[in-house]
Amino acid sequence: MRKNLYPLTASLLLALLSQSVLANSSTQASAQHQPSHKLVNSANLTHANQPVLNSLLPMSQRMAQSEMLRNPEAWSIDWREYPRWTYTHGLVLLSFSQLYQQTGDIRYFNYIKDYADSLIDSSGNIKTYDIEKYNIDMINPGKILFFLYRQTGEQKYKLAMDTLRRQLKDHPRTKEGGFWHKQRYTSQMWLDGLYMGTPFYAQYIYEFADHKDYSDVIKQFELIEKHLYRADTGLPVHGWDESRQQQWADPKTGQSPHHWSRAVGWYAMAMVDVLEFLPQQSEQRKWLAERFNRLVKAMNKYQDSTGLWYQVVELPGKAGNYLEASGSIMMAYSVLKAYKQHDLDPSLLPVGLTAYQGILDHLISANPQNQISIEQVCAVAGLGGNPYRDASYQYYINEPYRANDPKAVGPFIMASLLIEELNLKP
């Protein structure tokens, strides 16, 4: 792990303010909002010989260029030591594809293409990818291939997408047809998996299918709505075990016990990214948009005065809980995108705007080279496995966190692009 931390301090916030980066910024989050357990630091922002970024760059570009300085080769994102096909690369590079389409800056295009070409050969084979593992996470990086195929026309990208679509065709499912999270996580649906699989699935249908039938995509959301929601909070839990065999699963409902903020963020992003491809006046789109608006209303009840959400959403005042960046910025992005697509009740727009401003005010830091970091990102959380993750409150709050984890960097770039494109004021 990289060890050079630039913590969020009042002096750094003042520096950001003096550079006109943060609009209407407040002071740093109060002490009770700062996590105190196992810090995994990853900022790596102290190299004096690195170039100084223009402090007046839009935040989308400033974060992207900071990320390129941290990771000159895109395959090294997420602290990788060699090229791997992973969902985190797909998330960050999807944001770069949107940035390229907004700016035309060839550096962003090359950053994406170099990553894909390090893994995909001329026949469309994907190095490090094993279809037989039936891991839904491995579908997500396929979303950058739609972009590369449109831009270049290179057939290898289409062949790789066809392979990923074949995984979905044969992927293990629950009795009602829901994708298992992974073959080794039998009978389980996680909120994370909806983001990993359904936007690619919907876009593949939109781009390539002769018959535009989205019913199997919508089924995945219907099953989440049926099995993962808690009546007392109005929110979905992290996971559901159809078999009720996992230690973390409630013996009656099969649900995990808590609302993890990033899991809810994954689900919200899945909803808005799928909505993009559904026919405008279809009943499927109306239904999914209605469910999204209901989710935003429920999350608004737990939104902190900073605009952010806690790691364990429903227990904001409990000892050890902390304001977490990735879940908060994912919610901001989702609300902003739904607003752009006219899928959002306009009265809910402030939920996204205050979340974005909360990130700027409390979880963005800068170094002397004007490179920016996003702080307090939970590194990873899951269910079961070895060592066993029991989904308890103590489990979630004691997972390590770090700066510049790709699961916050990508959504921050995409949310910033929406703020800039729509000329919104947080």
Secondary structure, DSSP 8 states (H G I E B T S, - for coil): ---------HHHHHHHHHTT-STT------GGGS--S-B--------TTS----TTS-HHHHHHHHHHHH-SSGGGGGG-SS----HHHHHHHHHHHHHHHHH--HHHHHHHHHHHHTTB-TT--BTT--GGG-BGGGGGGGHHHHHHHHHH--HHHHHHHHHHHHHHHH--B-TTS-B-SBTTBTTEEEHHHHHHHHHHHHHHHHHH-SS---HHHHHHHHHHHHHSB-TTTS-B-SEEETT--STTS-TTT-B-S--BHHHHHHHHHHHHHHHTTS-TT-HHHHHHHHHHHHHHHHHHTT--TTS--BSBTT-TTSTT--B-HHHHHHHHHHHHHHHHTT-S-GGGHHHHHHHHHHHHHHTEEE-TT--EEE--EE----SBTTTTB---HHHHHHS-EESS-HHHHHHHHHHHHHHHHTT---
